[in-house]
Amino acid sequence: MISTLQQIHQGKRYRLKDQDKAQIYQEICTTPRCSRKAMIRKLQIRPTTVSKIVRELIEDGLVEETPERLQESRGRAQVVLRANPDRLTAISLTVQARQLRAVRLTITEEVRERYTESLSPDVSNEGFLEACLRVYRGVTREVIPGSEILGVAVSLVGTVDGARKRWVSTARWRNIQNLDFGLLEQSLGQPVLINRMQDAELLYFIQKNPAYREKNVLLVHWGFGIGASYASRGKLLESTVGRTCEIGHMRVSSSLARQCQCGAYGCLETEAALWALQGNTPLGENHSLFTQGILDEEELGRQFREIDVSVNPLIENALKHFCMALYNVHQVLYPDTVLFLGPVTENPWVFQEITQFMRRELPSYAKDRVEYLALSGGFQGCIRSSVYPFFQRRLESLLKVRSF
Ligand SMILES: [Zn+2]
């Protein structure tokens, strides 16, 4: 976020001096040992403007003067300025397997506190909200004086109606229905935003890699569930329901098929999702791929990277169905880039098989135009991108010049 602060006013009405203020703040955030004089030279902003803006930033607690001095060949020694990352913080909640994880992040995206709680499979709406309150308290115990908590972002799975702040449903916790996060806002007295994890993850990737704002990007998650998110030229594909790109629930086989966690029959997940594969004895016993019972996708990713799955008939079958589904999704969306996330595609052989299949099968006009990237480490970006709107809103107001 700090690398794009200077664009914070774009798209709205702003004055030139507001733009100067955003640029100066970004410069202080991103430059080690920054001084007023160096900024005057580098940013070509008038000395009086720089000094007035820095004074405002110091008054608002966003910037501090350090005891350090920079001595240049001519003139007075310059005070070294630094950003105060703890001035603004926000809380990010994510669900991972059957855990609720909370972190408190600073404006520089550093994690200050973490707190995790395990939830039972039959947790109710009330039970989930109470857990949110507990993890919130868990990560706000050491907030330093002067630090402002801006809000709570919750990244979720399943059907997520972000506009109405309702978690409609999820296969992971069947008792959760239409959970209203407005109730959490009331209990905390803090703004709460909710989003789908895959969407937030894709937005993070685009934010960090600006070249992809001009492209069509498909993110595919293959883990315990299978899902996707799609952004066309930086804009997410959305629906009024709260779900898109549910490729895990595309029908890939008919009759006699297994029932999916969603209740339907013949979904891709029944052939390829880890929840289905783990429930299958040959995978666990004859081909002992990974220790049964591990629910952490990060840990599973580490295991998948090391093991040979090329001789496993279940993986072979899963891969066959996954590739077919991906091919069909490609024919609908025509992505320029496909990002793979999740433990299965961290396996180099699996990744290679998928890309070879796509290059072989796609029509000639498309096959050489698609880039494939495997991300490792599971859902990490959503933790950060989900809280950007809070920082964005608060800094939009703090980075307007107020006194001249
Ligand atoms: Zn399904």
Residues whose N, C-alpha, C, O or C-beta is under 5 A from the ligand:
A	BS01	ZN	G248 H249 C260 Q261 C262 A264 C267
